[in-house]
Amino acid sequence: MNAARRIELGALLALAFFLPLYEAPKTIAWAVFVVAWLVNHARARNFGGRWDAWDWLIGAWIASGFVVASCAGLHQSEWRGAVDLVRNGVLLWLLRRSDYSPREQRRILYALLAGVVVALALGYWRLWHSVQPLELNSVGHVNHTAIYLAIMLGAAAAWLFSGGGIVASVTLIVLLVSLVVTASRAAIGVGLAMLVVLAAAWWPRSRRPLGAAAVLVAATVAAAWFGDAQFIQKHLANVQANNVLAYRDGIWRAALVAWERYPVCGVGIDNYQLVTMERLQVWRAEAGKDFDPQRYVEYVHAHSLYLTTLAERGVVGALALGALLAAWLVWLARYRPRREAADDEWLWWGAAAAAWIVTTGVGFVNTTLHHEHGMLAAFLLGVWLSRLRFTKRGGHQVLATKLTSGISQVPRSNGEVA
């Protein structure tokens, strides 16, 4: 591996490791990776093959943020908000068109796992010394931390089901316990269901994952119930207060009013905080409808991937996002590995499936697919799609370990360079 290739891969691994930890290192790593990738592939005159449906989807997803910013109903952070789509979309795009070997792809997974374990250690240290909830340093709010942990839980499960051994088992348990500690009801529920769904998907290959997952989920639920876990307490308290959705119904009504006022482009990405009671009252009056302030709640986002997208990006952004999520699901269903496929094929398919399940499932009640957990989903989907491209082209992965010199190398059947 030459120096240029090392810089590219090193920056990618640094991004994976620092993703839940610190802002500055991951921002620098992202920029270095993008520049190194473009330089290396330009010198090799190899950008990963012909333009196809995924290029259109990712391009439309990124572009939708800028289209929305140009016609947003409200003005404050819409242009800056579009940058989040650039970060995640470009990472997904470049990973999908990359040619990393199976060993290098494993390093990406290990860097993601190492980063979240270190971030959890810091989170527990802070939890021990204060009353704040468990949070990953760079991910922030406990709900977003829970989304990140749930996705990583699925990646760890796919690793274990694919022969990960004792290290994968311990990692999975640590992530599961930590997810329960966050007390995020949606992430916990979707995370547990995801384990069963992934294990069931492994059925043609092995029966053991489904049995193990069923036992693990049952044990977790029993321990949480009889141990009076915090998320159980929170749910029961909300039920008693007749507030099961924790004010989300009022937030969602406000989001729908904002979308009705600006149906095409929305209020602009990251401008939802501008949806105030005063504006809601004016918009309802302009629509000739009554306004009851008790039915609405102000918040910084709409507490839902789908309603936040509608309110902030309108139909333009919703169509782009919907197409991306739908294609993701179709590809997962169509290209599930065959029974005899290599362990790594199953591992990355399972990781991408976990990211989809958490993103879309938790997305009903929390705003997923942005910031750190959005980039994490891009990591897992991007690597899987890159493997799929090479598999569809004949089962061999072309390794460009001398990209800067433009010299192509022929891989052995095991993925190593001859």
TORNUGU-168794 format. One record per residue (C-alpha): x, y, z; residue number from 1. Coordinates in Angstrom, 3 decimals. Each point is the difference from the previous one (the first is absolute). Layout:
<rs>
R      east     north        up    i
R         X         Y         Z  NUM
...
</rs>
This chain:
<rs>
R      east     north        up    i
R     0.000     0.000     0.000    1
R     1.505     3.342    -1.026    2
R     0.008     3.211     2.033    3
R    -3.003     1.561    -1.759    4
R    -2.088    -3.097     0.635    5
R     1.065    -0.031     3.647    6
R    -1.076     3.617     0.434    7
R    -3.416    -0.721    -1.507    8
R    -0.653    -3.108     2.080    9
R     1.549     1.503     3.138   10
R    -2.274     3.033    -0.209   11
R    -3.036    -2.255    -0.492   12
R     0.925    -2.111     3.029   13
R     0.588     3.151     2.058   14
R    -3.445     1.269    -1.016   15
R    -1.568    -3.307     1.040   16
R     1.793     0.023     3.361   17
R    -0.590     3.662     0.913   18
R    -3.586     0.095    -1.297   19
R    -1.611    -0.364     3.475   20
R     2.898     1.650     1.844   21
R     1.183     3.458    -1.091   22
R    -1.091     2.576    -2.567   23
R     3.307     1.425    -1.237   24
R     1.815    -3.295    -0.737   25
R    -2.938    -1.492    -1.877   26
R    -0.543     3.191    -2.022   27
R     3.663     0.065    -1.009   28
R    -0.036    -3.741    -0.737   29
R    -3.068     0.387    -2.244   30
R     1.642     2.793    -1.986   31
R     3.311    -1.865    -0.358   32
R    -1.796    -3.173    -1.095   33
R    -2.045     1.807    -2.661   34
R     3.024     1.822    -1.425   35
R     2.204    -3.106     0.078   36
R    -2.708    -2.141    -1.609   37
R    -0.541     2.482    -2.827   38
R     3.722     0.458    -0.634   39
R     0.741    -3.729     0.068   40
R    -2.855    -0.935    -2.297   41
R     0.660     2.892    -2.365   42
R     3.620    -1.068    -0.390   43
R    -1.145    -3.574    -0.628   44
R    -2.781     1.203    -2.333   45
R    -2.307    -2.353     1.836   46
R    -3.029     1.392     1.811   47
R    -1.725    -3.304     0.589   48
R    -1.831    -0.804    -3.199   49
R    -2.971     1.316    -1.921   50
R    -2.667     2.327     1.342   51
R    -3.045    -1.936     1.193   52
R    -3.212     0.262     2.027   53
R     1.762     0.471     3.327   54
R     1.976     2.927    -1.368   55
R    -3.238     1.692    -0.994   56
R    -1.555    -0.721     3.392   57
R     2.934     1.255     2.052   58
R     0.475     3.004    -2.273   59
R    -3.686     0.919     0.282   60
R     0.108    -0.409     3.783   61
R     2.965     2.385     0.306   62
R    -1.368     2.468    -2.544   63
R    -3.414     0.106     1.679   64
R     1.510     1.829     2.973   65
R     1.212     2.851    -2.203   66
R    -3.187     0.099    -2.049   67
R    -1.968     0.296     3.231   68
R     2.352     2.703     1.322   69
R    -0.596     2.079    -3.139   70
R    -3.776     0.027     0.501   71
R    -0.382    -0.497     3.759   72
R    -2.963     1.712     1.620   73
R     2.040     1.262     2.966   74
R     3.590     1.176     0.091   75
R     2.745    -0.610     2.535   76
R     1.925    -3.293    -0.209   77
R    -1.259    -1.547    -3.247   78
R     3.313     0.244    -1.889   79
R     2.063    -1.212     2.926   80
R    -2.496    -2.799     0.569   81
R     0.535    -1.255    -3.551   82
R     3.632    -0.729     0.901   83
R    -1.106    -2.964     2.154   84
R    -1.349    -1.687    -3.123   85
R     3.314     0.699    -1.735   86
R     2.042    -1.615     2.784   87
R    -2.102    -3.135     0.136   88
R    -0.783    -0.221    -3.708   89
R     3.582     0.466    -1.167   90
R     1.224    -2.627     2.475   91
R    -2.630    -2.441    -1.264   92
R     0.825     0.833    -3.612   93
R     3.765    -0.444     0.324   94
R    -0.222    -3.168     2.088   95
R    -2.360    -1.553    -2.500   96
R     2.480     0.697    -2.805   97
R     3.027    -1.141     1.994   98
R     1.972    -3.191    -0.482   99
R     1.192    -0.927     3.474  100
R     1.007    -3.585     0.609  101
R    -1.953    -2.179     2.442  102
R     2.785     0.512     2.526  103
R    -0.186     3.780    -0.360  104
R    -3.777    -0.097     0.297  105
R     0.340    -1.979     3.217  106
R     2.292     2.718     1.309  107
R    -2.777     2.511    -0.605  108
R    -2.387    -2.105     2.092  109
R     2.562    -0.431     2.766  110
R     0.705     3.752     0.029  111
R    -3.727     0.730     0.351  112
R    -0.287    -2.515     2.849  113
R     3.151     1.252     1.737  114
R    -1.237     3.577    -0.222  115
R    -3.364    -0.750     1.561  116
R     1.586    -2.078     2.786  117
R     2.380     2.837     0.915  118
R    -2.855     2.507    -0.213  119
R    -2.074    -2.208     2.304  120
R     2.868    -0.152     2.502  121
R     0.067     3.806     0.084  122
R    -3.778     0.087     0.230  123
R    -0.078    -2.359     2.962  124
R     2.737     1.976     1.715  125
R    -2.125     3.154    -0.279  126
R    -3.098    -1.910     1.040  127
R     1.832    -1.228     3.093  128
R     1.019     3.542     0.980  129
R    -3.279     1.759    -0.769  130
R    -3.725    -0.517    -0.407  131
R    -0.009     0.626    -3.760  132
R    -1.204    -2.833    -2.259  133
R     2.355    -2.275    -1.914  134
R     1.168     1.878    -3.096  135
R     2.704    -0.512    -2.596  136
R     2.144     3.132     0.066  137
R    -0.354     1.078    -3.627  138
R    -3.464    -1.443    -0.571  139
R    -1.620     1.934     2.808  140
R    -3.605    -0.275     1.147  141
R    -0.901    -3.348     1.512  142
R    -2.566    -0.770    -2.717  143
R     2.615     0.477    -2.716  144
R     2.505    -2.006     2.022  145
R    -2.572    -2.796     0.190  146
R    -0.507     0.081    -3.783  147
R     3.759    -0.291    -0.535  148
R     0.251    -2.879     2.488  149
R    -2.941    -1.826    -1.573  150
R     1.622     0.110    -3.441  151
R     3.313    -1.198     1.426  152
R    -1.857    -2.729     1.871  153
R    -1.262    -1.278    -3.343  154
R     3.499     0.140    -1.498  155
R     1.368    -1.955     2.980  156
R    -2.799    -2.559    -0.372  157
R     0.794    -0.451    -3.705  158
R     3.658    -0.456     0.942  159
R    -0.906    -2.612     2.627  160
R    -2.399    -1.863    -2.290  161
R     2.778    -0.104    -2.607  162
R     2.456    -1.738     2.288  163
R     1.252     2.893     2.109  164
R     0.661    -2.118     3.070  165
R     0.482     1.092     3.602  166
R     1.096     3.569    -0.795  167
R    -3.132     0.582    -2.068  168
R    -2.143    -1.532     2.776  169
R     1.474     2.263     2.683  170
R    -0.338     3.052    -2.236  171
R    -3.636    -0.814    -0.710  172
R    -0.795    -0.369     3.712  173
R     1.737     3.291     0.836  174
R    -1.956     1.819    -2.703  175
R    -3.297    -1.602     1.020  176
R     0.442     0.867     3.676  177
R     1.020     3.541    -0.929  178
R    -3.030     0.377    -2.250  179
R    -2.259    -0.976     2.912  180
R     1.823     2.478     2.263  181
R    -0.890     2.860    -2.375  182
R    -3.686    -0.629     0.830  183
R    -1.017     1.037    -3.517  184
R    -3.161    -2.018    -0.478  185
R    -0.132     0.126    -3.791  186
R     3.649    -0.910    -0.513  187
R    -0.210    -2.843     2.518  188
R    -3.173    -1.418    -1.524  189
R     1.240     0.232    -3.574  190
R     3.444    -1.269     1.013  191
R    -1.428    -3.128     1.614  192
R    -2.324    -0.647    -2.933  193
R     2.920     0.511    -2.373  194
R     1.997    -2.758     1.705  195
R    -2.822    -2.467    -0.617  196
R    -0.505     1.139    -3.609  197
R     3.710    -0.317    -0.799  198
R     0.187    -3.401     1.658  199
R    -3.029    -1.176    -1.973  200
R     1.684     1.164    -3.209  201
R     2.901    -2.321     0.835  202
R    -2.351    -3.024     0.121  203
R     1.024    -1.521    -3.372  204
R     3.619     0.184     1.109  205
R    -0.313    -0.947     3.672  206
R    -2.769    -0.566     2.571  207
R     2.153     1.024     2.954  208
R    -0.275     3.801    -0.356  209
R    -3.795    -0.046     0.277  210
R     0.042    -2.128     3.134  211
R     2.747     2.088     1.586  212
R    -1.734     3.262    -0.902  213
R    -3.344    -1.182     1.361  214
R     1.603    -0.979     3.310  215
R     1.965     3.248     0.206  216
R    -3.015     2.195    -0.740  217
R    -2.210    -1.918     2.444  218
R     2.667     0.249     2.708  219
R     0.422     3.731    -0.621  220
R    -3.729     0.677     0.200  221
R    -0.370    -2.116     3.150  222
R     2.983     1.630     1.698  223
R    -1.277     3.464    -0.909  224
R    -3.509    -0.735     1.251  225
R     0.898    -1.681     3.279  226
R     2.983     2.333     0.524  227
R    -2.264     3.018    -0.452  228
R     2.252     1.448    -2.699  229
R    -0.088     3.726    -0.598  230
R    -1.705    -0.259    -3.387  231
R    -2.754    -2.116     1.592  232
R    -0.447     2.613     2.713  233
R    -0.094     2.783    -2.576  234
R    -2.599    -1.783    -2.101  235
R    -2.240    -0.767     2.969  236
R     0.269     3.595     1.217  237
R    -0.979     1.289    -3.439  238
R    -2.931    -2.402    -0.145  239
R    -1.177     1.158     3.414  240
R     0.307     3.620    -1.096  241
R    -1.897    -0.789    -3.219  242
R     3.073     1.105    -1.932  243
R     1.251    -3.200    -1.652  244
R     1.516     1.888    -2.938  245
R     1.833     2.465     2.279  246
R    -1.566     3.057    -1.697  247
R     0.882    -1.270    -3.464  248
R    -3.606     0.199    -1.180  249
R     0.066     3.773     0.540  250
R     3.374     0.272    -1.744  251
R    -1.286    -2.027    -2.958  252
R    -3.092     2.185    -0.370  253
R     2.239     3.050    -0.131  254
R     2.169    -1.682    -2.647  255
R    -3.027    -0.719    -2.174  256
R    -1.143     3.615     0.245  257
R     3.469     1.151    -1.092  258
R    -0.063    -2.425    -2.942  259
R    -3.494     1.129    -1.017  260
R     1.294     3.593    -0.045  261
R     3.115    -0.843    -2.074  262
R    -0.832    -3.304    -1.719  263
R     2.605     0.047    -2.798  264
R     3.272     0.974     1.702  265
R    -0.938     0.141     3.675  266
R     1.401     2.495     2.474  267
R     3.622    -0.954    -0.791  268
R     2.374    -2.545     1.524  269
R     0.748     0.748     3.671  270
R    -2.610     2.777    -0.005  271
R    -2.656    -1.956     1.863  272
R     0.911     1.890     3.165  273
R    -1.581     3.045    -1.680  274
R    -3.411    -1.687     0.070  275
R    -1.340     1.932     2.989  276
R    -3.447     0.239     1.502  277
R    -0.394     3.477    -1.477  278
R     0.748    -1.284    -3.499  279
R    -2.261    -3.020     0.441  280
R    -2.864     2.303     0.982  281
R     0.589     2.224    -3.035  282
R     0.271    -2.959    -2.391  283
R    -3.197    -1.558     1.315  284
R    -1.785     3.329    -0.350  285
R     1.259     0.421    -3.577  286
R    -1.374    -3.475    -0.767  287
R    -3.361     0.967     1.501  288
R     0.331    -2.522     2.823  289
R    -0.382     0.326     3.751  290
R     2.994    -0.057     2.349  291
R     0.142    -1.661     3.414  292
R     3.454     0.534     1.589  293
R    -0.555    -3.003     2.267  294
R     0.213    -2.296    -3.029  295
R     3.495     1.115    -1.049  296
R     3.494    -0.167     1.475  297
R     3.065     2.004    -1.040  298
R     3.217    -1.967    -0.455  299
R     3.312     0.209    -1.887  300
R    -0.919    -2.874    -2.325  301
R    -3.126    -1.994    -0.771  302
R     1.072    -3.140     1.916  303
R    -0.496    -2.131    -3.104  304
R     2.158    -0.621    -3.046  305
R    -3.034     0.178    -2.249  306
R    -1.759     3.035     1.470  307
R     3.252     1.915     0.472  308
R     0.755    -0.643    -3.670  309
R    -3.456     1.131    -1.087  310
R     0.063     3.134     2.140  311
R     3.602     1.004    -0.796  312
R     0.421    -1.246    -3.605  313
R    -3.571    -0.300    -1.274  314
R    -0.949    -2.310    -2.829  315
R     3.364     0.553    -1.708  316
R     1.991    -1.394     2.905  317
R    -2.559    -2.653     0.894  318
R     0.061    -1.504    -3.496  319
R     3.809    -0.136    -0.024  320
R     0.128    -1.605     3.432  321
R    -2.843    -2.406    -0.763  322
R     1.697    -1.178    -3.191  323
R     3.254    -0.614     1.864  324
R    -1.647    -1.979     2.817  325
R    -2.145    -1.995    -2.430  326
R     2.988    -0.926    -2.175  327
R     1.951    -0.992     3.112  328
R    -2.783    -2.415     1.004  329
R    -0.441    -1.393    -3.527  330
R     3.726    -0.678    -0.313  331
R     0.087    -1.698     3.418  332
R    -2.892    -2.275    -0.959  333
R     1.278    -0.718    -3.501  334
R     3.652    -0.561     0.834  335
R    -0.078    -1.872     3.269  336
R     3.041    -2.311    -0.159  337
R    -0.460    -3.591    -0.975  338
R     0.368    -2.687     2.611  339
R     3.492    -0.931    -1.164  340
R     1.263     3.608    -0.295  341
R     3.133     1.071     1.870  342
R    -0.231     1.176     3.593  343
R     0.827     3.570    -0.979  344
R    -2.891     0.120    -2.469  345
R    -2.416    -0.854     2.796  346
R     1.725     2.300     2.482  347
R    -0.282     3.143    -2.130  348
R    -3.485    -0.852    -1.230  349
R    -1.092    -0.377     3.629  350
R     1.668     3.271     1.018  351
R    -1.715     1.876    -2.841  352
R    -3.327    -1.635     0.894  353
R     0.407     1.003     3.649  354
R     0.667     3.600    -1.000  355
R    -3.168     0.025    -2.129  356
R    -2.158    -1.554     2.714  357
R     1.155     2.444     2.676  358
R    -0.097     3.027    -2.285  359
R    -3.514    -0.654    -1.266  360
R    -1.410    -1.548     3.184  361
R     1.234     2.507     2.555  362
R    -0.609     2.661    -2.651  363
R    -3.721    -0.103     0.753  364
R     0.554     1.658     3.385  365
R     3.514     1.502    -0.186  366
R     1.943     1.861    -2.677  367
R     2.426    -2.574    -1.399  368
R     2.396     0.040    -2.980  369
R     1.866     3.177     0.865  370
R     3.212     0.991     1.726  371
R     1.985    -2.910     1.491  372
R    -2.570    -2.776    -0.318  373
R    -0.704     1.130    -3.559  374
R     3.695    -0.298    -0.820  375
R     0.123    -3.381     1.739  376
R    -2.863    -1.227    -2.197  377
R     1.913     1.326    -3.030  378
R     3.065    -1.982     1.083  379
R    -1.870    -3.304     0.253  380
R    -2.112     0.440    -3.124  381
R     2.935     1.280    -2.041  382
R     2.307    -2.911     0.777  383
R    -2.738    -2.536    -0.710  384
R    -0.881     1.633    -3.315  385
R     3.667     0.019    -1.008  386
R     0.218    -3.745     0.651  387
R    -3.227    -0.546    -1.901  388
R     1.266     1.858    -3.062  389
R     3.023    -2.271    -0.271  390
R    -2.025    -3.135     0.743  391
R    -2.445     0.836    -2.790  392
R     2.929     0.526    -2.355  393
R     1.240    -3.546     0.466  394
R     0.862    -0.594     3.613  395
R     3.485     1.542     0.043  396
R     0.979     3.247     1.647  397
R     2.431     2.111    -2.007  398
R     2.610     1.405     2.337  399
R     1.561     3.272    -1.039  400
R     2.801     0.037     2.542  401
R     2.096     2.078    -2.387  402
R    -2.634     2.551    -0.887  403
R     2.399     2.885    -0.117  404
R     2.061    -1.692    -2.699  405
R    -3.065    -1.227    -1.870  406
R     1.288    -3.601     0.054  407
R    -2.783    -2.541     0.368  408
R     0.671    -3.241     1.802  409
R    -1.702    -3.337    -0.332  410
R    -1.522    -1.388     3.209  411
R     0.232    -3.530     1.129  412
R    -3.223    -1.856     0.723  413
R     0.413     0.692     3.727  414
R     0.029     3.752    -0.591  415
R     3.762     0.503     0.485  416
R     2.157     1.599    -2.687  417
R     2.162    -2.235    -2.126  418
</rs>
